[in-house]
Each structure stands twice: as C-alpha cells, then as structure tokens.
Amino acid sequence: MISLRSMSGKANKIRISIVVCVYNRQEQITFCVKSLLEQTSDDFEVIVIDDASRDRTGQVLKKLEHPKLKILTNEANHGPAYSRNRSIKEAKGEYILFVDSDCVADRHWASQIIRPFEQDPSMMIVSGKTLDAPSTTYWEMVNEGINFIAYHHGYVTQAHTCNMAVRKSFLDQNPFDEALTLPFSEDLDLSIRCLKQQFKIFYTSSAKVTHFHRSTFTSTVISNFRCGIYNTLTKFKHHRFPYLNYGTYLLFFVVFFTLLGLNFMAGLSLVLYLGLIGMLALRVDDKSIIKLILGYPGRALAATADCVGNMVGIGVYLWRL
C-alpha cells in the first residue's frame, strides 16, 4: 500500500513528470529535489517515492513542501521497478523523466531532455549526459565516466534511469518489469523492449545531471560484478546477441588456453584483453593522461569483476533451464 501527500498549486497544464525513487538518502535527497524544483520549465511536476527508507529520508521529505511536489511513500520496500510503475500511474505529464536520488540536475535539464522528442515520433526514450562529481578518493576517480553512453548527440542502444526521459504512452504499454530482482536490470530491459518494437533511443549531451555517488574498492567490485550478471541474464531473456561483452570472451580464452597449456595464445588473449580496457579508459580520460595511467589498474579490476559477473550470469541462466 502507498500513501500520497500532494501540495495543490496553480492549474497549469503539466507536460513533464519528474520521478525520483529514493531509499535511505537522507543526506542527498534535499539537494536532488531542490534542483528539480528550480527547473526553468514551468509545466512540470516532481514525484518523489520513498521506498520504505529506514533512515530519516521520510522526515526530510515532509519538510519539502512545494506546489509542484508530490510525495509517495511505500509501506514496504518493493524496489525501483515497482516504485517507478506506481509513480507513472500518478503522473500527469506527457513525458516521464527519471533521475536518481543522489543526482543534482542542471536548471535546463528538463527542457533539454524532452527537446529531441519533437524531432521523431518513433523516438520513445531520450538519455542525457551524466557528469560525475569531483572525485575525492581513488575509486571515485576510477568510476568517473565508467558507464558512459555516448559523447555526442545521436541514436544509442541503451539508456539509464539516472538521467532518462520516456513518453508516458510508451510506459503505459511497457511498464518496468517488477519480476527483475537484480539491481539496474530494468534499465537494459526497457531499452531492449523499446528497440525490439522498432522504436528509437536518443542521447543528448545537453541534458545534464551530476551524480554524487561515493565509491570504494568494495562497492566498485560488487557493483560491476552484479552489473555483469544482470547484463547477461537480461540479454539472454531477450535473445540479444552478443550476450557477453567482448572483454568476457577474451578473458574466457585466457583461462581456456592456460588450461590447455597454450601459453602463447593465453598471453596473446591477455594482451588483447588489457588493450581493450585501455581503449575504453582512453575514451573516458581522453584529456588527462595522468588520470588515464593512475586509473587504469582500478578500471582493469572493475572490468574483470564485470566479466566474471558475465560468466556467473551464464551459469545462472543454464541452471534455470
């Protein structure tokens, strides 16, 4: 069950509904909500759904009264897919915008992220540019830009809910899959369903949010490992090839050739694997050779955790058959 608190305001037509799912973010949620309420558009509403937080998030939200703000509260923790679907049902806008609770949006974010929809009626999802807050630790530097989608405007194959807009008409017919239990998997799942229906996903670098995630060695390894698992299972669910990322194939050959005693082939595969990581790191740190060199060992570890997660995902998929 969910309770609703709404502040009534002017009867302006609402085109944009901004949805924020929050769980245990008492320190960050105020900054996030305030940045959304300060958007330059005037035809929007902000819906914040508290997924049964155990800290003071609920108390903090009660103090954020505003005519454009609605607060939903889950009595039990249901996860982001359930929370987003419930928020969509309450939303009045033509476009549903998603942002994470530890992000701060640029003042023009809402107006910029819906602009591409006017170009193409077959465009159902638009993704924006997610900037990382200045790093204070080594592992925060490692994770800067690690989940980039693109650098320039154009069509892409995936969007992330930390900075994403979707036509409500599409979400009404394609709600988030609440059966997905792995974190983040609803992002990729919705993107694949969009493309399978011959619709399009667009990336715009003009719609910016800043992500204030705090990374550690443990969170980096666990996050990438779990990401590798969900990527594999979601792709197998939709029969999406390639099921694994290219690094996983190379890492598999390293292990395979080593077991066969083919050391030269194993070494060649390892060099190609490390080179691939270097190419990806270069795309992230193309303007800072120092950050590229310093961050490479951490990114190699993160990539390996992701690849191992890919392999575990295969095992889970085969075990379920």
Summary of the structure (lengths in Angstrom):
residues: 321
radius of gyration: 20.6
end to end distance: 34.3
largest distance: 73.6
contacts: 1069
relative contact order: 0.12
helix: 46%
strand: 20%
